Amino acid sequence: MLGHGVVTPGREDCTRELGRLGLPKDLTGVRVLDIGCSDGFFCFECEQRGADVTGIDDFSTTPLNRGNNGFAIAKKILKSDVQFFQQSIYDLNPESIDLFDVVLFLNVLYHLRHPLLALEIIHRLLRPNGTMYLKTYFHQDFGVSRWGIDVSRRPMMRFFESDELNQDPSNWWAPNRYCLEAMFRSIGFSNIKHLCTYGNRIYYRCLR
Ligand SMILES: C[S@@+](CC[C@H](N)C(=O)[O-])C[C@H]1O[C@@H](n2cnc3c(N)ncnc32)[C@H](O)[C@@H]1O
């Protein structure tokens, strides 16, 4: 959304995502990190709500180069102060940067070869009681009963060696709900809240 009613075309309506995530309306003074921010919709939205925002993306799944992508154009049009770094999550060092109140980790986990490591890094990047908002593709049919409910409750994650998931070789893992929650607990996240499920995506809010 570029103001004056101008909305860029895209594959999904990000304004609906805001409702699913339930981000606070007022983020005044809150330090937000958006990991895998792509063209920055959530960065700019959080900034407009008062947050001090940093976005990172290594552009491993977006074929666009820094300076020539939607993020740079939107930042200019919106006269935004959001900071952007072309960087992988694995290169963030919690020892050398100020910690964050909120980390957005939206639609990135299943693109990573090392999802548990990434979640550990996020946990260390958050201030005590800081909040992670996570959305990911997830696997729904491990141990499914004839009513379509996962009755096994076993934490499992499916690995995609090649491009089996949506013909996209950047998709590596699909955890089921129990696996996600077990990973959060194992790392030390608390107040794990399943926000909603929409199609093949699942949404969580967790505290450090
Ligand atoms: C499906 S897009 C999601 C974009 C945005 N977060 C959203 O929800 O609309 C995944 C993004 O994660 C980025 N990404 C993938 N692996 C990454 C990594 N290791 N570190 C940082 N960003 C990464 C990709 O380049 C891509 O822009």
Ligand as a Chemical Component Dictionary entry (heavy atoms), coordinates in Angstrom:
data_LIG
# 
_chem_comp.id                   LIG 
_chem_comp.type                 NON-POLYMER 
_chem_comp.pdbx_formal_charge   0 
_chem_comp.three_letter_code    LIG 
# 
loop_
_chem_comp_atom.comp_id 
_chem_comp_atom.atom_id 
_chem_comp_atom.alt_atom_id 
_chem_comp_atom.type_symbol 
_chem_comp_atom.charge 
_chem_comp_atom.model_Cartn_x 
_chem_comp_atom.model_Cartn_y 
_chem_comp_atom.model_Cartn_z 
_chem_comp_atom.pdbx_ordinal 
LIG C1  C1  C 0  7.718  -16.551 0.883 1  
LIG S1  S1  S 1  8.726  -15.121 1.092 2  
LIG C2  C2  C 0  7.900  -14.340 2.478 3  
LIG C3  C3  C 0  7.989  -12.845 2.408 4  
LIG C4  C4  C 0  7.289  -12.091 3.562 5  
LIG N1  N1  N 0  7.871  -12.407 4.843 6  
LIG C5  C5  C 0  5.826  -12.378 3.566 7  
LIG O1  O1  O 0  5.314  -13.083 4.451 8  
LIG O2  O2  O -1 5.135  -11.910 2.646 9  
LIG C6  C6  C 0  10.191 -15.762 1.892 10 
LIG C7  C7  C 0  11.296 -14.741 1.994 11 
LIG O3  O3  O 0  12.321 -15.237 2.856 12 
LIG C8  C8  C 0  13.584 -14.930 2.296 13 
LIG N2  N2  N 0  14.587 -15.871 2.833 14 
LIG C9  C9  C 0  14.737 -17.174 2.526 15 
LIG N3  N3  N 0  15.774 -17.696 3.201 16 
LIG C10 C10 C 0  16.279 -16.695 3.968 17 
LIG C11 C11 C 0  17.365 -16.599 4.888 18 
LIG N4  N4  N 0  18.145 -17.654 5.141 19 
LIG N5  N5  N 0  17.587 -15.431 5.498 20 
LIG C12 C12 C 0  16.794 -14.340 5.233 21 
LIG N6  N6  N 0  15.770 -14.361 4.363 22 
LIG C13 C13 C 0  15.511 -15.518 3.731 23 
LIG C14 C14 C 0  13.357 -15.061 0.800 24 
LIG O4  O4  O 0  14.330 -14.399 0.010 25 
LIG C15 C15 C 0  11.963 -14.456 0.635 26 
LIG O5  O5  O 0  11.980 -13.076 0.390 27 
# 
loop_
_chem_comp_bond.comp_id 
_chem_comp_bond.atom_id_1 
_chem_comp_bond.atom_id_2 
_chem_comp_bond.value_order 
_chem_comp_bond.pdbx_ordinal 
LIG C1  S1  SING 1  
LIG S1  C2  SING 2  
LIG S1  C6  SING 3  
LIG C2  C3  SING 4  
LIG C3  C4  SING 5  
LIG C4  N1  SING 6  
LIG C4  C5  SING 7  
LIG C5  O1  DOUB 8  
LIG C5  O2  SING 9  
LIG C6  C7  SING 10 
LIG C7  O3  SING 11 
LIG C7  C15 SING 12 
LIG O3  C8  SING 13 
LIG C8  N2  SING 14 
LIG C8  C14 SING 15 
LIG N2  C9  SING 16 
LIG N2  C13 SING 17 
LIG C9  N3  DOUB 18 
LIG N3  C10 SING 19 
LIG C10 C11 SING 20 
LIG C10 C13 DOUB 21 
LIG C11 N4  SING 22 
LIG C11 N5  DOUB 23 
LIG N5  C12 SING 24 
LIG C12 N6  DOUB 25 
LIG N6  C13 SING 26 
LIG C14 O4  SING 27 
LIG C14 C15 SING 28 
LIG C15 O5  SING 29 
# 
